[in-house]
Amino acid sequence: MILARNSKETEIKKNMRDGQGEIEITHVLKNEDLGKNTRLYAEISIKPGDSIGNHQHIDETEIFYFQHGTGIVTDNDVEIEVGPGDVMVTPDKSFHSVKNTGTENLVFMALILRD
């Protein structure tokens, strides 16, 4: 299966997980194409100053691969600066958040796997 670049669905989430601003989520695959062990595979873009609020994952693992921009993530109450090439893994029962602290969009791939 090949999906054309213009076939992806994009959604805007306001104040995602009690964060700030608008988060753009471009779904790489639709739910029916992900299989039973994957809940999300998407490119996420956060504008400067915007954020995804702190939240917990239950019975799943989320992986972020940062591609562009800079920001700060909270990994179970520990703040860490991130940029292109960094990877964040949030395992089952862990908390995380992400904020764009740079001057350009913070862009990363997000993959959620069911445990």
N, C-alpha and C positions, 0 to 999 in steps of 0.2 A: 504494500500500500504506500502510495506517495500522496502527500497532501500539499497543495499549492500554498505558497506563502500568504496569499490573500484569502485563504479559506478559514483562517483562525478567528475565533470569537474573542472579542475584547469586552470586558466589563469594568465599570468604575465603582469602587466601594468607598463611600464616605465614612470618615471616622472609624476605619476598620479596627475592630477589637479595642475600641475606645482610644484609638490613636488620633492623630491630627491630619486634616486635609483629605485629599482624594488619592486613592491608590488605583493604578491601572493594572489590570490582570489580563494578559493575553494567553488564552488556553491553547497550548500546543496540540493537545489531543482532547477530543470530547470524552465524556464519561464512558460511553459505550465502547470506546477504543482503548481504554486504559487497562482493562483486565481486572480481575477480582482483587488483586493485591495492591493496586495503586489508586489513590483518591484524587490526586492532582499532579499535573505536570504543566507548568506555566512559566511565562516570563512576567516578572513583576517590576513595575517602574514606580519609584517614589520621587516626587518633586522635592526640591530643597526645603527643609523645615518640616516636611510632612513625616508621618510615622505610622507603623502598625503597632498597636498597643500590646502590652504584656499579656500573654495567654499560655495556657497549658495544652499539651497534646496527650490524649489518652488512647491507648491501644494503637498508636501509630508513631512513625518517625518522620520528621521533616528535615529535608536537606536544602540549604541555600548555596548556590554557586554564584558569587558576585562577579559581574562582568564589567561594570562601568560605574564611576562615581565613588564617593566615600560616605561612610556613615558610622554609626555606633550601634552595636547589637548588645542586648542584655541576654546573657546566658545564665539562667538560674541566679539572678541578682549580681552577676559579674559583668561589668561593662567592658567591651572590647571594640577597638577601632577596626573597621574592615574596609577593603578596597578590592580592585580587580584581582582575580585569582584566588581570593580567600574562599574557604568553604566553612559553613556552619552546619553542624549536625545536632538536631534536637531530638533526643530519644524519648521513648514512652515515659509519661509522667513528668517530663521536664517542662520548664517555662522559658519563653523567649519573647523578645520584641526587637524592632529595628527602626532606626531613625536616620533620615538623610541629614547629615551635618555639613554637606558640601555645597557647592555652587551650581552643580549640574545634577541631572537625574541620577539616582542610585538605581541600577538595573541588575537584576539577578534572576537566575532560574530557580524555581521552587519545585521540589518533588516530595509528595507525601505518600509514604508507603504504610500500608496497614500491617500491624504486627500479627 
